[in-house]
């Protein structure tokens, strides 16, 4: 079972009511197991050449999916 911290973080990516509707739909459709997974990842990098900054980039990857076992 996920910790309270994990649940709070997931709630920021996917609203709780959306999670409940998706999982309820999977179970009512005959799923033996269903889970929702989500990711919200931020990254920053800097490229140096002889101690000078040559490039800086940043990005954000967000996504979600559902895994269902019937």
C-alpha positions in Angstrom: 0.0 0.0 0.0 1.4 3.4 -0.9 2.5 5.8 1.9 0.6 9.0 2.6 3.4 10.9 1.0 3.2 8.9 -2.2 -0.5 9.5 -2.4 -0.2 13.2 -1.8 2.4 13.5 -4.6 0.3 11.4 -7.0 -2.7 13.6 -6.3 -0.8 16.6 -7.7 -0.3 14.8 -11.0 -3.8 13.2 -11.3 -6.8 14.4 -9.4 -8.2 11.9 -6.9 -11.7 11.8 -8.4 -10.1 10.9 -11.8 -8.1 8.1 -10.2 -11.2 6.7 -8.5 -13.3 6.8 -11.7 -10.5 5.1 -13.7 -9.9 2.3 -11.2 -13.7 1.8 -10.6 -14.2 1.4 -14.3 -11.4 -1.2 -14.6 -12.8 -3.3 -11.7 -16.3 -3.1 -13.0 -15.0 -4.3 -16.4 -13.7 -7.5 -14.8 -10.2 -6.6 -13.8 -8.5 -8.7 -11.2 -5.9 -6.0 -10.6 -5.6 -2.4 -11.7 -3.1 0.4 -10.9 -2.4 3.9 -12.1 1.1 5.1 -12.4 2.3 8.7 -13.0 5.5 10.6 -13.4 6.4 14.2 -13.1 10.1 14.7 -13.6 12.1 17.9 -14.0 15.7 18.0 -15.2 18.4 20.7 -15.7 21.8 20.3 -17.3 24.7 22.6 -18.2 27.5 21.9 -20.6 30.9 23.3 -19.9 34.0 23.8 -22.1 37.2 25.0 -20.5 35.2 26.1 -17.4 32.8 28.2 -19.5 29.1 27.5 -19.8 28.4 26.5 -23.4 24.8 25.4 -23.1 22.1 25.1 -20.5 18.9 23.1 -20.9 15.9 22.2 -18.8 12.9 20.0 -19.3 9.9 18.4 -17.8 8.4 15.0 -18.5 4.9 14.2 -17.4 2.8 11.1 -18.1 0.5 8.6 -16.7 -0.8 5.1 -17.5 -3.0 2.4 -16.2 -2.1 -1.3 -15.9 -5.0 -3.7 -15.8 -4.9 -7.5 -15.3 -8.0 -9.4 -16.3 
